[in-house]
Amino acid sequence: MSKRLINGSDLTNMLVGGAECLQANVERINALNVFPVPDGDTGTNMNMTMTAGIRELQGKPSPAAGKVAEALSKGLLMGARGNSGVILSQLFRGFSRSLAGVEEAGTVQFAAALQSGVDMAYKAVVKPVEGTILTVAREAAKHAAQAARRTSDMEPFMREVHAKALEALQRTPELLPVLKQVGVVDSGGQGLVCIYEGFLRALEAEGGERGPIATADPAGPAITGGMAARPAAAAAAQSPATAQSRLSTDAITFFYDMEFMIRRRLGGRFAPRFDEESFKRQLARDGDSILVIADEDVIKVHVHTRRPGDVLNYALPYGELTDFHILNMREQHRSLGGAEAGGQRSEPSGGSEPANATAAVEAAALGMAVPEVLTGTPAGDVPTEQAHELAPYGIIAVALGEGIGSIFLENNVDIVLSGGQTMNPSTEDFVNAIEQLQAEHIFILPNNGNIILSARQAAELSERNVTVIPTKTIPQGLAAALAFRDDEGAEANAEAMTGASSLVRSGQVTTAVRDTAIDGVEIKEGDYIGILEKAIICSSPDMQDACRELLAVMLEDGGELVTILTGEEAVREDTESLVAWARETFPEAEFEVHEGGQPLYPYLIAAE
């Protein structure tokens, strides 16, 4: 049946179909990771990002295509994880802006929206690389404009868009040599092809019921159809603070968690002009975790406050208030067993109390899974008059492993977001951490190349002064944290922290998950591989051999201090043997060993 226009319901079916196809292929997409390491996470990040978008749009059904696209965009923006998730959120952010105010979209409008998404995504990436998801999106959008001139029927139009996206995906190894060397296509591009396939399947299904998705040939270089859906489980984050301390109920300063909408039309007319900055300043008088998303017809407000009546009075002049959700987080905290009767709790021996962890309490109360937030500043019962006193600086770092988190907290870092290779914090996780810190200027240490874009996106969304130091490894992050000085200005600190991180050589040892060959290194599944920055240096069935060869390369140009962070799989005897060999082989270097507790990587090594 021919369909020339898609409304909000049609677009919702397409987007849900895209999300389902993506979810069905998460593990296959993860397996396309160039490095044969056990934490390829592109599929996981894209799936979690898309899931956040679908959750948002399903909570705001609309007959208008533009409104559906807008809801999806907002969900994706806050739920974005990893580089692939951020790029995906930007693709649909531009898509949404192009469809703003549109009730029904035809092929020409849909093609223009795809191109708008491409333009937005390319702007978001500092150095766009061809042979990635960006290439797939760009070539598909370009072809969409041509297809729209040939047909006004959405189904054959989308079939051409999907076919072109798949063709572009198959060519990614020709544009990015490392893909060709390893024999895979780009994982992010593959995820986008899955989403477009879901769009097509939804259009093909009669009455909006999506049909079965074909299974790809396992030997094929790209996924042309989906696999049977299998949930992509994420490992639970671990936190040293979880075992050592609990948040007291009375430490939740702004304990009413409010969310509501302001509809801008009153009796067919718009309410008075909305002054967003003035409104936010009003909310900040007695609140935090402020998020205001405004468009022409509606304003979404989220705030933690002690005076919900005042918040509603601030909002009333701007329109009709609706969709109220007010949660007493102290009450929820008591019901979760986080405090004894009367809001008191017994103090564990040697424990410390996280500062204002309202976001974590809210998430627990709502049954949401979020990365652990560790803080190094005891809160106690903070007097009201001190609630808005800001420290000059605050630092947020991302790390996984009890020992590594503790090291950061002992060296200038205020909040550790639990995450890293195996679990990337979302944009919203960063926004919540930023709002939690009572500081005039905040630095973020992502400590992973795949997290930098999410951190930057959060910095742009926040009203606070935030600087992202582009640290790509834990050693770089530790060097940056140590370079921070309380008595220096923000610009000088940013320069010093960035400079310090650039002087560190970062190595890691992990286990190969498949056979492959990279840069002349033959790798067998189960081998231990040594990685220096982004290059695989060696592969060996013996962990000691891999560690020694990696250290030899790291120190071939000298090094004064070598820090070894042991992971969950590290054995003390092996570590002692490695350090004894290293001290004898490199007598000019000083070696330090710390228990990092990180998963999947028995050893992280920093050389300075």
Disulfide bonds with the S-S distance in Angstrom:
none
